[in-house]
Amino acid sequence: MLTDRVVICMKWGTLYSADYVNVLFNACKANISGDFRFVCLTDHAEDLANGIEAFPIPDIGLEEPHWKHGAWPKISVFKQQLYGLQGRGLFIDLDTVIWGSLDLGVMSTHHQGLGLGSLHSILEKWDGLWKSYSHNGTSL
């Protein structure tokens, strides 16, 4: 299925089980109109529901302490050429509860709607997946 709308989540370690990914996937199916891809970047793809695309979390050179503390692995969603993903991306944390439509302002092509800037990494939307991001000459 080719689409320009991609929902992404990440699961690493043991804090969240595959059940969290599956519940989020089902909530997205119930609250997004039309086709979209659901991608989970993970170090353990076991027990994920059919329809969830699982890919390894990209290596971006993080040291071990950064994997265990904080959300540093999440910046890997901006890695250039991320598994061929294209289009509009919506990143959702696994502990996010969805109780209504994500169509207006999030998965639509309109730039009005939800004030996503104040939600930090819980719910992030961006267009033009995936561009090259660099800092001081180092690209992701």
C-alpha positions as CSV (number, residue, x, y, z in Angstrom):
1,M,0.0,0.0,0.0
2,L,1.5,3.3,-1.1
3,T,0.4,6.4,0.9
4,D,1.9,9.7,1.9
5,R,0.7,9.4,5.5
6,V,2.9,7.6,8.0
7,V,2.2,7.1,11.7
8,I,5.4,6.2,13.6
9,C,6.0,5.0,17.1
10,M,9.1,3.6,18.8
11,K,9.5,0.7,21.3
12,W,12.8,-0.2,22.9
13,G,13.7,-2.0,26.1
14,T,11.1,-3.6,28.3
15,L,9.1,-0.7,29.7
16,Y,6.4,-1.0,27.1
17,S,5.2,-4.3,25.7
18,A,3.9,-5.0,22.1
19,D,0.4,-4.6,23.6
20,Y,1.0,-0.8,23.7
21,V,2.0,-0.7,20.1
22,N,-1.1,-2.8,19.1
23,V,-3.5,-0.6,21.1
24,L,-2.0,2.5,19.5
25,F,-2.3,1.0,16.1
26,N,-6.0,0.1,16.6
27,A,-6.7,3.6,18.0
28,C,-5.1,5.1,14.9
29,K,-7.2,2.8,12.6
30,A,-10.3,3.9,14.4
31,N,-9.4,7.6,14.3
32,I,-7.7,8.2,10.9
33,S,-9.8,8.3,7.7
34,G,-8.3,6.6,4.6
35,D,-5.1,4.8,4.1
36,F,-1.9,5.3,6.1
37,R,1.1,3.3,7.1
38,F,1.8,2.4,10.7
39,V,5.5,2.0,11.4
40,C,7.1,0.8,14.7
41,L,10.8,1.4,15.1
42,T,11.8,-1.3,17.6
43,D,14.5,-3.6,19.0
44,H,11.9,-6.3,19.5
45,A,9.2,-6.8,16.8
46,E,7.6,-9.9,18.4
47,D,3.8,-10.0,19.0
48,L,3.0,-6.9,16.9
49,A,-0.3,-7.0,15.1
50,N,-0.7,-7.6,11.4
51,G,-0.6,-4.4,9.5
52,I,2.2,-2.9,11.7
53,E,5.4,-2.4,9.8
54,A,8.4,-3.1,12.1
55,F,11.9,-1.8,11.4
56,P,15.0,-1.7,13.6
57,I,15.7,1.6,15.3
58,P,18.4,3.2,13.2
59,D,21.9,3.4,14.6
60,I,22.7,7.1,15.0
61,G,25.8,6.6,17.1
62,L,24.2,6.9,20.5
63,E,26.2,5.6,23.5
64,E,24.6,3.0,25.8
65,P,23.6,5.5,28.6
66,H,21.5,7.5,26.1
67,W,19.4,4.4,25.2
68,K,18.5,3.8,28.8
69,H,17.8,7.3,30.0
70,G,15.6,9.8,28.1
71,A,14.2,9.8,24.7
72,W,17.4,10.2,22.6
73,P,16.6,7.3,20.3
74,K,13.6,9.2,19.0
75,I,15.8,11.6,17.0
76,S,16.5,8.7,14.7
77,V,13.1,9.3,13.0
78,F,14.8,12.2,11.2
79,K,17.5,10.0,9.7
80,Q,17.9,10.6,6.0
81,Q,16.4,7.8,3.8
82,L,14.6,6.2,6.8
83,Y,13.5,2.9,5.3
84,G,12.1,4.6,2.2
85,L,9.4,6.4,4.1
86,Q,7.9,9.4,2.4
87,G,5.2,12.0,2.9
88,R,3.6,13.3,6.0
89,G,4.8,11.8,9.3
90,L,3.0,11.7,12.6
91,F,5.1,10.5,15.6
92,I,3.1,9.3,18.6
93,D,4.5,8.1,22.0
94,L,3.3,4.7,23.1
95,D,1.7,6.0,26.3
96,T,-0.5,8.5,24.3
97,V,-4.3,8.0,24.5
98,I,-6.2,8.8,21.4
99,W,-9.9,9.6,21.9
100,G,-10.9,11.3,18.7
101,S,-10.2,12.0,15.1
102,L,-6.6,12.6,14.0
103,D,-7.7,13.8,10.6
104,L,-8.1,17.6,11.2
105,G,-4.8,19.4,11.5
106,V,-2.7,16.2,12.0
107,M,-3.1,13.9,9.1
108,S,-4.6,16.4,6.7
109,T,-2.6,18.7,4.3
110,H,-3.9,21.8,6.1
111,H,-1.6,23.5,8.5
112,Q,-4.3,24.6,10.9
113,G,-5.8,22.7,13.7
114,L,-4.0,21.2,16.7
115,G,-1.3,23.2,18.4
116,L,1.3,20.5,18.2
117,G,4.3,22.7,19.1
118,S,3.4,22.5,22.8
119,L,3.2,18.8,23.0
120,H,6.9,18.1,22.6
121,S,7.7,14.5,21.5
122,I,4.3,13.1,22.5
123,L,2.7,14.0,19.2
124,E,4.8,15.5,16.4
125,K,3.8,16.1,12.8
126,W,6.0,17.1,9.9
127,D,5.9,17.2,6.1
128,G,8.3,16.0,3.5
129,L,9.7,12.9,5.0
130,W,12.7,12.5,5.3
131,K,15.0,15.4,4.6
132,S,18.6,15.7,5.6
133,Y,19.2,17.2,9.0
134,S,22.7,18.3,10.0
135,H,24.4,20.1,12.8
136,N,28.0,21.3,12.6
137,G,28.5,19.2,9.5
138,T,27.2,16.0,11.0
139,S,24.1,14.5,9.3
140,L,21.6,12.1,10.7
